[in-house]
Amino acid sequence: MTLEAFTGTLIFGYFLVVARIGSALMFMPGFGEQQIPTRARLSFALVLCLALYPMAPITAQPAGTASQMLLLFGGEVTIGLWMGLTARTLLSAMQFAGFQIGQVSGLANAFGPSLGSFEGATLIATLLLIGTVALMFITDTHHIILRALMESYVVFPPGPPMFGDLAEEMVHAASRSLYIGASIAAPFFVMGVILNLGMGLANRMMPQLPVFFVAASILIAVGLYILGVAVPSMIEFFLADFVQWIGTFRF
């Protein structure tokens, strides 16, 4: 192999790593946040892929024809996008939980900035998202994410992806995300039922009592208290499931 062919093979292998890992980092929680400038994310992805390229099990082979190159690049980009979007789907459990908590505790109209969440997100949803992403770096979960990206070459070797399996795992991730969000918000559902039932009974006993104004303040106060007590356990519960998935790519 000539020097020119060897150099071309190295460059082609590097871009294969960028196609998978760079695509995954576009949506990966913590790395693909919208608040990070696009140029900074792109520069970080290129440097990270360059650092991980020697460890990637990419066979040093000639690029082949243009159609083979496009198919190989398309497969790598598909797998990378699948990993990033699936991880982002799991993170949406915190958005769902925050929205439900806001509805139950009477803070659904306290809108906050859209920091990685849906438009019109409540302050609680934004708080849970920011806290979860911050704890990912504090607990070194981002190291597990990077290791999982490298181990993805063992689970998904370079080549045509199995779209049926990817779609099935995406459905599993969406259902798991809904389960996690509902489990996190469950204490607030119980609080809402108990407080609203108590206020309803109080209204029946004292019709002159302004239940709406009394119940609103009580719901907000109790909701904030439960939130302050339960937030560490809520985020820990989510991170445990997230690490379980990112370590094996299957629940």
Accessible surface in RSA format (square Angstrom, percent):
REM  Atomic radii and reference values for relative SASA: ProtOr
REM  Chains: A
REM  Algorithm: Lee & Richards
REM  Probe-radius: 1.40
REM  Slices: 20
REM RES _ NUM      All-atoms   Total-Side   Main-Chain    Non-polar    All polar
REM                ABS   REL    ABS   REL    ABS   REL    ABS   REL    ABS   REL
RES MET A   1   147.05  76.2  55.62  36.8  91.43 217.7  67.61  57.5  79.44 105.2
RES THR A   2    95.00  67.6  86.41  87.6   8.59  20.5  85.64 115.0   9.36  14.1
RES LEU A   3   144.94  80.7 133.34  95.4  11.60  29.2 136.97  96.2   7.96  21.4
RES GLU A   4   150.23  86.2 137.97 104.4  12.26  29.2  57.48 111.2  92.75  75.7
RES ALA A   5    47.80  44.0  34.90  53.9  12.90  29.4  45.60  64.2   2.20   5.8
RES PHE A   6    92.50  46.3  92.50  57.3   0.00   0.0  92.50  56.1   0.00   0.0
RES THR A   7    59.93  42.6  59.84  60.7   0.09   0.2  48.23  64.8  11.70  17.7
RES GLY A   8    37.02  45.6   0.00   N/A  37.02  45.6  31.50  86.4   5.52  12.4
RES THR A   9     9.40   6.7   6.03   6.1   3.37   8.0   4.36   5.9   5.04   7.6
RES LEU A  10    70.11  39.0  69.06  49.4   1.04   2.6  69.41  48.7   0.70   1.9
RES ILE A  11    91.20  51.9  88.85  66.2   2.35   5.7  91.20  65.7   0.00   0.0
RES PHE A  12    22.92  11.5  19.55  12.1   3.37   8.8  22.78  13.8   0.14   0.4
RES GLY A  13     2.57   3.2   0.00   N/A   2.57   3.2   2.57   7.1   0.00   0.0
RES TYR A  14    38.08  17.8  38.08  21.7   0.00   0.0  30.62  23.0   7.46   9.2
RES PHE A  15    97.43  48.7  95.82  59.4   1.60   4.2  95.82  58.1   1.60   4.6
RES LEU A  16     5.00   2.8   5.00   3.6   0.00   0.0   5.00   3.5   0.00   0.0
RES VAL A  17     0.00   0.0   0.00   0.0   0.00   0.0   0.00   0.0   0.00   0.0
RES VAL A  18    28.65  18.9  27.03  24.5   1.62   3.9  27.03  23.5   1.62   4.4
RES ALA A  19    10.41   9.6   3.06   4.7   7.35  16.7  10.27  14.5   0.14   0.4
RES ARG A  20     0.00   0.0   0.00   0.0   0.00   0.0   0.00   0.0   0.00   0.0
RES ILE A  21     0.02   0.0   0.02   0.0   0.00   0.0   0.02   0.0   0.00   0.0
RES GLY A  22     9.44  11.6   0.00   N/A   9.44  11.6   6.56  18.0   2.88   6.4
RES SER A  23    11.44   9.7   9.49  12.7   1.95   4.5   0.57   1.2  10.87  15.2
RES ALA A  24     0.00   0.0   0.00   0.0   0.00   0.0   0.00   0.0   0.00   0.0
RES LEU A  25     8.36   4.7   6.33   4.5   2.03   5.1   6.55   4.6   1.81   4.9
RES MET A  26   106.36  55.1  96.89  64.1   9.48  22.6  78.94  67.1  27.42  36.3
RES PHE A  27    66.42  33.2  65.71  40.7   0.71   1.9  66.42  40.3   0.00   0.0
RES MET A  28     0.02   0.0   0.02   0.0   0.00   0.0   0.02   0.0   0.00   0.0
RES PRO A  29     0.78   0.6   0.00   0.0   0.78   2.8   0.00   0.0   0.78   4.8
RES GLY A  30     7.30   9.0   0.00   N/A   7.30   9.0   0.52   1.4   6.78  15.2
RES PHE A  31    20.92  10.5  12.74   7.9   8.19  21.3  15.22   9.2   5.70  16.3
RES GLY A  32     6.22   7.7   0.00   N/A   6.22   7.7   0.00   0.0   6.22  13.9
RES GLU A  33    20.70  11.9  19.87  15.0   0.82   2.0  13.65  26.4   7.05   5.8
RES GLN A  34   141.38  79.1 119.52  87.4  21.86  52.0  35.49  75.5 105.90  80.3
RES GLN A  35    93.04  52.0  60.99  44.6  32.05  76.3  55.79 118.8  37.25  28.3
RES ILE A  36    59.59  33.9  56.43  42.0   3.16   7.6  58.56  42.2   1.03   2.8
RES PRO A  37    89.73  65.4  78.08  71.2  11.64  42.3  89.73  74.1   0.00   0.0
RES THR A  38    96.09  68.3  90.49  91.7   5.60  13.3  64.24  86.3  31.84  48.1
RES ARG A  39   207.20  87.0 204.67 104.3   2.54   6.0  76.36 104.4 130.85  79.3
RES ALA A  40    47.70  43.9  34.46  53.2  13.24  30.1  42.93  60.5   4.77  12.6
RES ARG A  41    63.94  26.8  57.02  29.1   6.91  16.5  21.93  30.0  42.01  25.5
RES LEU A  42   104.98  58.5 100.54  71.9   4.44  11.2 104.36  73.3   0.61   1.6
RES SER A  43    62.25  52.6  58.73  78.4   3.52   8.1  33.25  70.8  29.00  40.6
RES PHE A  44    92.12  46.1  85.96  53.2   6.16  16.0  91.58  55.5   0.54   1.6
RES ALA A  45     9.37   8.6   9.37  14.5   0.00   0.0   9.37  13.2   0.00   0.0
RES LEU A  46    66.18  36.9  65.44  46.8   0.74   1.9  65.68  46.1   0.51   1.4
RES VAL A  47   100.80  66.3  99.38  90.0   1.42   3.4 100.21  87.1   0.59   1.6
RES LEU A  48    22.96  12.8  19.76  14.1   3.20   8.0  22.71  15.9   0.25   0.7
RES CYS A  49     0.00   0.0   0.00   0.0   0.00   0.0   0.00   0.0   0.00   0.0
RES LEU A  50   110.63  61.6 105.61  75.6   5.03  12.6 105.61  74.2   5.03  13.5
RES ALA A  51    64.59  59.4  42.14  65.0  22.45  51.1  52.94  74.5  11.66  30.9
RES LEU A  52    18.82  10.5  18.82  13.5   0.00   0.0  18.82  13.2   0.00   0.0
RES TYR A  53    42.45  19.8  39.82  22.7   2.63   6.8  30.72  23.1  11.73  14.5
RES PRO A  54   111.46  81.2  70.92  64.6  40.54 147.4  81.99  67.7  29.47 183.2
RES MET A  55   125.47  65.0  99.22  65.7  26.25  62.5  66.24  56.3  59.23  78.5
RES ALA A  56    10.66   9.8   0.00   0.0  10.66  24.3   0.00   0.0  10.66  28.2
RES PRO A  57    76.18  55.5  51.53  47.0  24.65  89.6  66.81  55.2   9.37  58.3
RES ILE A  58    29.11  16.6   7.49   5.6  21.63  52.1   8.34   6.0  20.78  56.4
RES THR A  59    96.35  68.5  73.99  75.0  22.36  53.3  47.87  64.3  48.47  73.3
RES ALA A  60    65.98  60.7  40.70  62.8  25.28  57.5  44.55  62.7  21.43  56.8
RES GLN A  61   107.01  59.8 103.88  75.9   3.13   7.4  22.44  47.8  84.57  64.1
RES PRO A  62    98.76  72.0  83.03  75.7  15.74  57.2  84.69  69.9  14.07  87.5
RES ALA A  63    36.07  33.2  22.79  35.2  13.28  30.2  22.91  32.3  13.16  34.9
RES GLY A  64    50.58  62.4   0.00   N/A  50.58  62.4  27.64  75.8  22.95  51.4
RES THR A  65    80.38  57.2  73.15  74.2   7.23  17.2  78.37 105.3   2.02   3.0
RES ALA A  66    72.51  66.7  63.72  98.3   8.80  20.0  65.32  92.0   7.20  19.1
RES SER A  67    67.83  57.3  61.88  82.6   5.95  13.7  45.96  97.9  21.87  30.6
RES GLN A  68   104.90  58.7  99.46  72.7   5.44  13.0  33.35  71.0  71.55  54.3
RES MET A  69    60.92  31.5  60.52  40.1   0.40   0.9  46.89  39.9  14.03  18.6
RES LEU A  70   130.77  72.8 123.41  88.3   7.36  18.5 123.70  86.9   7.06  19.0
RES LEU A  71   135.59  75.5 126.48  90.5   9.10  22.9 128.87  90.5   6.72  18.1
RES LEU A  72    47.29  26.3  44.15  31.6   3.14   7.9  46.74  32.8   0.55   1.5
RES PHE A  73    50.69  25.4  50.65  31.4   0.04   0.1  50.69  30.7   0.00   0.0
RES GLY A  74    34.56  42.6   0.00   N/A  34.56  42.6  33.23  91.2   1.33   3.0
RES GLY A  75     3.89   4.8   0.00   N/A   3.89   4.8   1.80   4.9   2.09   4.7
RES GLU A  76     0.10   0.1   0.08   0.1   0.02   0.0   0.01   0.0   0.08   0.1
RES VAL A  77    53.19  35.0  53.19  48.2   0.00   0.0  53.19  46.2   0.00   0.0
RES THR A  78    43.52  31.0  39.70  40.3   3.82   9.1  21.89  29.4  21.63  32.7
RES ILE A  79     1.36   0.8   1.36   1.0   0.00   0.0   1.36   1.0   0.00   0.0
RES GLY A  80     0.00   0.0   0.00   N/A   0.00   0.0   0.00   0.0   0.00   0.0
RES LEU A  81    55.09  30.7  55.09  39.4   0.00   0.0  55.09  38.7   0.00   0.0
RES TRP A  82    15.41   6.2  11.34   5.5   4.07   9.6  14.84   7.9   0.57   0.9
RES MET A  83     0.17   0.1   0.17   0.1   0.00   0.0   0.17   0.1   0.00   0.0
RES GLY A  84     0.00   0.0   0.00   N/A   0.00   0.0   0.00   0.0   0.00   0.0
RES LEU A  85    72.66  40.5  71.70  51.3   0.96   2.4  71.70  50.4   0.96   2.6
RES THR A  86     0.00   0.0   0.00   0.0   0.00   0.0   0.00   0.0   0.00   0.0
RES ALA A  87     0.00   0.0   0.00   0.0   0.00   0.0   0.00   0.0   0.00   0.0
RES ARG A  88    47.35  19.9  46.98  23.9   0.37   0.9  37.33  51.0  10.02   6.1
RES THR A  89    35.82  25.5  30.96  31.4   4.87  11.6  20.33  27.3  15.49  23.4
RES LEU A  90     0.66   0.4   0.66   0.5   0.00   0.0   0.66   0.5   0.00   0.0
RES LEU A  91     1.03   0.6   1.03   0.7   0.00   0.0   1.03   0.7   0.00   0.0
RES SER A  92    37.29  31.5  35.35  47.2   1.94   4.5  25.34  54.0  11.95  16.7
RES ALA A  93     0.32   0.3   0.00   0.0   0.32   0.7   0.32   0.5   0.00   0.0
RES MET A  94     0.00   0.0   0.00   0.0   0.00   0.0   0.00   0.0   0.00   0.0
RES GLN A  95    26.51  14.8  26.51  19.4   0.00   0.0   3.32   7.1  23.19  17.6
RES PHE A  96    68.80  34.4  63.40  39.3   5.40  14.0  68.48  41.5   0.33   0.9
RES ALA A  97     0.00   0.0   0.00   0.0   0.00   0.0   0.00   0.0   0.00   0.0
RES GLY A  98     0.00   0.0   0.00   N/A   0.00   0.0   0.00   0.0   0.00   0.0
RES PHE A  99    74.90  37.5  74.90  46.4   0.00   0.0  74.90  45.4   0.00   0.0
RES GLN A 100    41.66  23.3  41.66  30.4   0.00   0.0   1.05   2.2  40.61  30.8
RES ILE A 101     0.57   0.3   0.53   0.4   0.04   0.1   0.57   0.4   0.00   0.0
RES GLY A 102     0.00   0.0   0.00   N/A   0.00   0.0   0.00   0.0   0.00   0.0
RES GLN A 103    94.44  52.8  73.76  53.9  20.69  49.3  19.42  41.3  75.02  56.9
RES VAL A 104    30.53  20.1  20.15  18.2  10.38  25.0  26.63  23.1   3.90  10.6
RES SER A 105     0.61   0.5   0.61   0.8   0.00   0.0   0.61   1.3   0.00   0.0
RES GLY A 106    45.36  55.9   0.00   N/A  45.36  55.9  25.41  69.7  19.95  44.7
RES LEU A 107    33.08  18.4  31.71  22.7   1.37   3.4  32.78  23.0   0.30   0.8
RES ALA A 108    20.64  19.0  16.37  25.3   4.27   9.7  16.37  23.1   4.27  11.3
RES ASN A 109   129.92  89.6 113.42 109.6  16.50  39.7  29.79  71.7 100.12  96.8
RES ALA A 110    32.61  30.0  20.39  31.5  12.21  27.8  30.83  43.4   1.77   4.7
RES PHE A 111   127.45  63.8 101.84  63.1  25.61  66.6 102.08  61.9  25.37  72.6
RES GLY A 112    16.19  20.0   0.00   N/A  16.19  20.0   5.60  15.4  10.60  23.7
RES PRO A 113    83.46  60.8  70.88  64.6  12.58  45.7  82.54  68.1   0.92   5.7
RES SER A 114    38.89  32.9  20.27  27.1  18.62  42.9  16.20  34.5  22.69  31.8
RES LEU A 115    61.41  34.2  56.29  40.3   5.12  12.9  56.32  39.6   5.08  13.7
RES GLY A 116    14.62  18.0   0.00   N/A  14.62  18.0   7.58  20.8   7.04  15.8
RES SER A 117    15.46  13.1   0.00   0.0  15.46  35.6   2.13   4.5  13.33  18.7
RES PHE A 118    72.01  36.0  60.20  37.3  11.81  30.7  71.46  43.3   0.55   1.6
RES GLU A 119   150.38  86.3 129.89  98.3  20.48  48.8  67.32 130.2  83.06  67.8
RES GLY A 120    41.47  51.1   0.00   N/A  41.47  51.1  27.05  74.2  14.42  32.3
RES ALA A 121     0.00   0.0   0.00   0.0   0.00   0.0   0.00   0.0   0.00   0.0
RES THR A 122     0.86   0.6   0.86   0.9   0.00   0.0   0.86   1.2   0.00   0.0
RES LEU A 123    93.01  51.8  88.87  63.6   4.14  10.4  89.26  62.7   3.75  10.1
RES ILE A 124     7.98   4.5   7.48   5.6   0.50   1.2   7.97   5.7   0.01   0.0
RES ALA A 125     0.00   0.0   0.00   0.0   0.00   0.0   0.00   0.0   0.00   0.0
RES THR A 126     7.91   5.6   7.91   8.0   0.00   0.0   7.91  10.6   0.00   0.0
RES LEU A 127    95.03  52.9  90.76  64.9   4.27  10.7  94.07  66.1   0.96   2.6
RES LEU A 128     0.59   0.3   0.38   0.3   0.21   0.5   0.59   0.4   0.00   0.0
RES LEU A 129     5.18   2.9   4.95   3.5   0.23   0.6   5.18   3.6   0.00   0.0
RES ILE A 130    82.50  46.9  79.10  58.9   3.40   8.2  81.78  58.9   0.71   1.9
RES GLY A 131    20.01  24.7   0.00   N/A  20.01  24.7  19.71  54.1   0.30   0.7
RES THR A 132     0.00   0.0   0.00   0.0   0.00   0.0   0.00   0.0   0.00   0.0
RES VAL A 133    25.25  16.6  25.25  22.9   0.00   0.0  25.25  21.9   0.00   0.0
RES ALA A 134    46.03  42.3  37.03  57.2   9.00  20.5  44.97  63.3   1.07   2.8
RES LEU A 135    53.49  29.8  53.49  38.3   0.00   0.0  53.49  37.6   0.00   0.0
RES MET A 136     0.83   0.4   0.83   0.5   0.00   0.0   0.79   0.7   0.04   0.0
RES PHE A 137    78.70  39.4  69.84  43.3   8.87  23.1  70.16  42.5   8.55  24.5
RES ILE A 138   126.07  71.7  98.36  73.3  27.71  66.8 105.60  76.0  20.47  55.6
RES THR A 139    75.75  53.9  46.83  47.5  28.92  68.9  56.26  75.6  19.49  29.5
RES ASP A 140    72.25  50.6  70.58  70.3   1.67   3.9  12.85  30.2  59.40  59.2
RES THR A 141     4.68   3.3   4.68   4.7   0.00   0.0   0.00   0.0   4.68   7.1
RES HIS A 142    32.53  17.8  32.53  22.6   0.00   0.0  17.77  18.3  14.76  17.2
RES HIS A 143   100.95  55.2  95.23  66.2   5.72  14.6  63.51  65.5  37.44  43.6
RES ILE A 144    42.78  24.3  41.76  31.1   1.02   2.5  42.64  30.7   0.14   0.4
RES ILE A 145     0.78   0.4   0.78   0.6   0.00   0.0   0.78   0.6   0.00   0.0
RES LEU A 146    36.58  20.4  36.09  25.8   0.49   1.2  36.40  25.6   0.18   0.5
RES ARG A 147   142.84  60.0 136.65  69.7   6.20  14.8  52.98  72.4  89.86  54.5
RES ALA A 148     2.43   2.2   1.10   1.7   1.33   3.0   2.39   3.4   0.04   0.1
RES LEU A 149     0.31   0.2   0.29   0.2   0.01   0.0   0.29   0.2   0.01   0.0
RES MET A 150    29.30  15.2  24.36  16.1   4.94  11.8  24.61  20.9   4.69   6.2
RES GLU A 151    77.68  44.6  75.96  57.5   1.72   4.1  31.63  61.2  46.05  37.6
RES SER A 152     0.00   0.0   0.00   0.0   0.00   0.0   0.00   0.0   0.00   0.0
RES TYR A 153     6.10   2.8   0.00   0.0   6.10  15.9   0.00   0.0   6.10   7.5
RES VAL A 154   120.55  79.3  99.45  90.0  21.10  50.8 104.93  91.2  15.62  42.4
RES VAL A 155    70.59  46.4  52.33  47.4  18.26  44.0  58.27  50.6  12.32  33.4
RES PHE A 156    18.41   9.2  16.79  10.4   1.62   4.2  18.41  11.2   0.00   0.0
RES PRO A 157    84.54  61.6  77.71  70.8   6.83  24.8  77.71  64.2   6.83  42.5
RES PRO A 158    52.00  37.9  28.43  25.9  23.57  85.7  28.43  23.5  23.57 146.5
RES GLY A 159    13.03  16.1   0.00   N/A  13.03  16.1  12.69  34.8   0.34   0.8
RES PRO A 160   127.79  93.1 105.21  95.9  22.58  82.1 107.86  89.1  19.93 123.9
RES PRO A 161    19.04  13.9   5.50   5.0  13.54  49.2  10.31   8.5   8.73  54.3
RES MET A 162   108.77  56.3 101.98  67.5   6.80  16.2  74.88  63.7  33.89  44.9
RES PHE A 163   130.67  65.4 123.62  76.6   7.05  18.3 124.05  75.2   6.62  18.9
RES GLY A 164    57.02  70.3   0.00   N/A  57.02  70.3  42.86 117.6  14.16  31.7
RES ASP A 165    68.03  47.7  66.22  65.9   1.82   4.3  19.42  45.7  48.61  48.5
RES LEU A 166     9.26   5.2   9.06   6.5   0.19   0.5   9.21   6.5   0.05   0.1
RES ALA A 167    58.84  54.1  50.38  77.7   8.46  19.3  57.70  81.3   1.14   3.0
RES GLU A 168    84.47  48.5  78.07  59.1   6.40  15.2  29.61  57.3  54.85  44.8
RES GLU A 169    17.19   9.9  16.47  12.5   0.72   1.7  12.35  23.9   4.84   4.0
RES MET A 170    53.45  27.7  53.45  35.4   0.00   0.0  48.14  40.9   5.32   7.0
RES VAL A 171    98.07  64.5  95.74  86.7   2.34   5.6  97.73  84.9   0.34   0.9
RES HIS A 172    62.23  34.0  60.71  42.2   1.52   3.9  33.48  34.5  28.74  33.4
RES ALA A 173     0.35   0.3   0.21   0.3   0.14   0.3   0.21   0.3   0.14   0.4
RES ALA A 174    47.58  43.7  40.54  62.6   7.04  16.0  41.67  58.7   5.91  15.6
RES SER A 175    66.46  56.2  54.20  72.3  12.26  28.2  47.24 100.6  19.22  26.9
RES ARG A 176    71.33  30.0  68.67  35.0   2.66   6.3  12.86  17.6  58.47  35.4
RES SER A 177     7.09   6.0   6.93   9.2   0.17   0.4   2.81   6.0   4.29   6.0
RES LEU A 178   106.20  59.1 102.23  73.1   3.98  10.0 105.64  74.2   0.57   1.5
RES TYR A 179   117.84  55.0 112.18  63.8   5.66  14.7  74.34  55.9  43.50  53.6
RES ILE A 180     0.77   0.4   0.77   0.6   0.00   0.0   0.77   0.6   0.00   0.0
RES GLY A 181     0.00   0.0   0.00   N/A   0.00   0.0   0.00   0.0   0.00   0.0
RES ALA A 182    39.94  36.7  37.21  57.4   2.74   6.2  37.47  52.8   2.48   6.6
RES SER A 183    39.42  33.3  20.87  27.8  18.56  42.7  20.64  44.0  18.78  26.3
RES ILE A 184     6.65   3.8   0.96   0.7   5.70  13.7   6.22   4.5   0.44   1.2
RES ALA A 185     0.00   0.0   0.00   0.0   0.00   0.0   0.00   0.0   0.00   0.0
RES ALA A 186    40.62  37.3  40.14  61.9   0.47   1.1  40.45  57.0   0.17   0.4
RES PRO A 187    61.92  45.1  51.93  47.3   9.98  36.3  58.72  48.5   3.20  19.9
RES PHE A 188     0.04   0.0   0.04   0.0   0.00   0.0   0.04   0.0   0.00   0.0
RES PHE A 189    73.72  36.9  70.07  43.4   3.65   9.5  72.71  44.1   1.00   2.9
RES VAL A 190    88.87  58.5  85.92  77.8   2.95   7.1  88.87  77.2   0.00   0.0
RES MET A 191    11.75   6.1   6.80   4.5   4.96  11.8  11.46   9.7   0.29   0.4
RES GLY A 192     5.81   7.2   0.00   N/A   5.81   7.2   5.81  16.0   0.00   0.0
RES VAL A 193   100.97  66.4  94.69  85.7   6.28  15.1  99.64  86.6   1.34   3.6
RES ILE A 194   108.52  61.8 104.68  78.0   3.84   9.2 105.77  76.2   2.75   7.5
RES LEU A 195    37.47  20.9  35.28  25.2   2.19   5.5  36.95  26.0   0.51   1.4
RES ASN A 196    81.60  56.3  72.21  69.8   9.40  22.6  27.99  67.4  53.61  51.8
RES LEU A 197   112.50  62.7 105.23  75.3   7.27  18.3 111.28  78.2   1.22   3.3
RES GLY A 198    35.78  44.1   0.00   N/A  35.78  44.1  30.13  82.7   5.65  12.7
RES MET A 199    31.23  16.2  31.23  20.7   0.00   0.0  31.07  26.4   0.16   0.2
RES GLY A 200    33.22  41.0   0.00   N/A  33.22  41.0  32.21  88.4   1.01   2.3
RES LEU A 201   104.84  58.4 104.14  74.5   0.70   1.8 104.22  73.2   0.62   1.7
RES ALA A 202    22.38  20.6  19.74  30.5   2.64   6.0  21.82  30.7   0.56   1.5
RES ASN A 203    61.91  42.7  59.08  57.1   2.83   6.8   1.14   2.7  60.77  58.7
RES ARG A 204   202.20  84.9 177.20  90.3  25.01  59.5  55.72  76.1 146.49  88.8
RES MET A 205   155.72  80.6 124.10  82.1  31.62  75.3 104.69  89.0  51.04  67.6
RES MET A 206    99.87  51.7  98.81  65.4   1.06   2.5  60.20  51.2  39.67  52.6
RES PRO A 207    96.61  70.4  74.83  68.2  21.78  79.2  75.65  62.5  20.96 130.3
RES GLN A 208   158.94  88.9 129.52  94.7  29.42  70.1  74.98 159.6  83.96  63.7
RES LEU A 209    49.91  27.8  39.13  28.0  10.77  27.1  43.65  30.7   6.26  16.9
RES PRO A 210    73.23  53.4  61.02  55.6  12.21  44.4  73.23  60.5   0.00   0.0
RES VAL A 211    29.90  19.7  26.29  23.8   3.61   8.7  26.29  22.8   3.61   9.8
RES PHE A 212   153.81  77.0 144.94  89.8   8.87  23.1 150.11  91.0   3.70  10.6
RES PHE A 213   147.51  73.8 137.14  84.9  10.37  27.0 139.36  84.5   8.15  23.3
RES VAL A 214    47.97  31.6  44.55  40.3   3.42   8.2  47.97  41.7   0.00   0.0
RES ALA A 215    12.66  11.6  12.14  18.7   0.52   1.2  12.66  17.8   0.01   0.0
RES ALA A 216    36.09  33.2  31.64  48.8   4.44  10.1  35.65  50.2   0.44   1.2
RES SER A 217    66.96  56.6  56.61  75.5  10.35  23.8  50.25 107.0  16.71  23.4
RES ILE A 218    55.77  31.7  52.89  39.4   2.87   6.9  55.77  40.2   0.00   0.0
RES LEU A 219    21.56  12.0  21.56  15.4   0.00   0.0  21.56  15.1   0.00   0.0
RES ILE A 220    57.59  32.8  57.59  42.9   0.00   0.0  57.59  41.5   0.00   0.0
RES ALA A 221    60.62  55.7  49.19  75.9  11.43  26.0  55.86  78.7   4.76  12.6
RES VAL A 222    48.57  32.0  46.00  41.6   2.57   6.2  48.57  42.2   0.00   0.0
RES GLY A 223     2.18   2.7   0.00   N/A   2.18   2.7   1.05   2.9   1.13   2.5
RES LEU A 224    89.08  49.6  80.49  57.6   8.59  21.6  81.00  56.9   8.08  21.7
RES TYR A 225   155.81  72.7 145.90  83.0   9.91  25.8 111.49  83.8  44.33  54.6
RES ILE A 226    39.35  22.4  38.14  28.4   1.20   2.9  39.35  28.3   0.00   0.0
RES LEU A 227    10.31   5.7  10.31   7.4   0.00   0.0  10.31   7.2   0.00   0.0
RES GLY A 228    55.91  68.9   0.00   N/A  55.91  68.9  35.79  98.2  20.12  45.1
RES VAL A 229    97.60  64.2  79.20  71.7  18.40  44.3  84.79  73.7  12.80  34.7
RES ALA A 230    18.51  17.0  15.11  23.3   3.40   7.7  18.51  26.1   0.00   0.0
RES VAL A 231    32.24  21.2  32.24  29.2   0.00   0.0  32.24  28.0   0.00   0.0
RES PRO A 232    84.37  61.5  76.12  69.4   8.25  30.0  80.82  66.7   3.55  22.0
RES SER A 233    72.97  61.7  67.71  90.4   5.26  12.1  33.40  71.1  39.57  55.4
RES MET A 234     9.81   5.1   7.09   4.7   2.72   6.5   9.76   8.3   0.05   0.1
RES ILE A 235     5.30   3.0   5.30   4.0   0.00   0.0   5.30   3.8   0.00   0.0
RES GLU A 236   121.39  69.7 117.20  88.7   4.19  10.0  43.25  83.7  78.14  63.8
RES PHE A 237    77.49  38.8  71.93  44.6   5.55  14.5  77.22  46.8   0.27   0.8
RES PHE A 238     0.39   0.2   0.39   0.2   0.00   0.0   0.39   0.2   0.00   0.0
RES LEU A 239    16.23   9.0  15.97  11.4   0.26   0.6  16.23  11.4   0.00   0.0
RES ALA A 240    61.40  56.5  45.26  69.8  16.14  36.7  54.70  77.0   6.70  17.7
RES ASP A 241    10.50   7.4   9.72   9.7   0.78   1.9   1.26   3.0   9.25   9.2
RES PHE A 242     1.18   0.6   0.00   0.0   1.18   3.1   1.06   0.6   0.12   0.3
RES VAL A 243    47.52  31.3  45.76  41.4   1.76   4.2  45.76  39.8   1.76   4.8
RES GLN A 244    93.30  52.2  82.73  60.5  10.57  25.2  35.74  76.1  57.57  43.7
RES TRP A 245     0.97   0.4   0.97   0.5   0.00   0.0   0.36   0.2   0.61   1.0
RES ILE A 246     0.64   0.4   0.56   0.4   0.08   0.2   0.56   0.4   0.08   0.2
RES GLY A 247    35.37  43.6   0.00   N/A  35.37  43.6  16.87  46.3  18.50  41.4
RES THR A 248    85.39  60.7  67.36  68.3  18.04  43.0  71.86  96.5  13.53  20.5
RES PHE A 249     9.16   4.6   4.91   3.0   4.25  11.1   4.91   3.0   4.25  12.2
RES ARG A 250   122.19  51.3 116.70  59.5   5.49  13.1  49.81  68.1  72.38  43.9
RES PHE A 251    72.58  36.3  27.53  17.1  45.04 117.2  45.84  27.8  26.73  76.5
END  Absolute sums over single chains surface
CHAIN  1 A    13127.8      11087.5       2040.3       9740.8       3387.0
END  Absolute sums over all chains
TOTAL         13127.8      11087.5       2040.3       9740.8       3387.0
